[in-house]
């Protein structure tokens, strides 16, 4: 008899355990697309800090304009805004020679040092901290994460023109860049890249040494906005490929609270205000303002645009995923039952 009831009890406990696991899974699934409920739960559980917002801004995504809006909001909502600049030079590893500018956002030791610097700001005052560096893994002290992205091809064209003809860049910087990489149009640069089959000193039709690095800012991994979301310490992010795309998508979905899209500014600003009211409530309408402009802009021919799409197919996939995620999260946030709870939790401290 005891054996019979013992087996029944064991089976009942087993079924109860499975039911609890199922409920837990369902709860995770319910909250997965509701960014308001998910953030509320993460802060309540101690998994996320609410006093630091990290904005590892991607170049040429409207980040300078967005930075100015954050400065304005900081005064109105009583938080601090810190802009970490990139030093004139950074060593590729501790004690070594200066590193190339293109490699700086992804240096492990520099990201580790930056992480420690950010965590020192946990002095009781809320802050938004921005910088041009790749995603940093903060471990158990996870801050709030935000970012902005832009349609990849228009971003690459904007970057190409800015590096050569940017009005805010010093003349010696633009001249040095042109001397090193050439004063080619985007069409000429792509033709050079596609004709190039050597890495030596063979001559191109434009009188330049035929090396693909001359046009690297149109295709290479370092200028990829996708790679800004890829954890540097992950083996999957050692190169720009399908594995790094999937790693970037996982970080996007799991670690970032809001990622806006430059081409969907109105929806992006709505989501920022709904999910992070402490820092963005009452945010004015963002316009397409170009803080950093180029004196000369070249528009590539349609065939070159298509070539760029092929060369940057992974970035296009990532961008489309971000845009779709923005729309899904906005739908869920607008009808979230936790919106008032989160606003109360994230409300600014009372002014004395």
Buried (B, 14 or more C-beta within 10 A) or exposed (E): EEEEEEEEEEEEEEEEEEEEEEEEEEEEEEBBBBBBBBBBBBBEEEEBBBBBBBBBBBBBBBBBBBBBBBEEBBEEBBBEBBEBEEEEEBBBEEEEEEBEBBEBBBBEEBBBEBBEEBBEBEEEEBBBBBBBBBBBBBEEEBBBBBBBBBBBBBBBBBBBBBBBBBEEBEEEEBEEBBEEBBBBBBBBBBBBBEEBEEEEEEEBEBEBBBBBBBBBBBBBBBBBBBBBBBBBEBEBBEEBEEBBBEBBBBBBBEBBBBBBBBBBBEBBBBBBBBBBBBBBBEBEEBEEEEEBEBEEEBEBEEEBBEBBEEBBEBBBBBBEBBBEBBEEBBBBBEEBEBBEBBBEBBEBEEEE
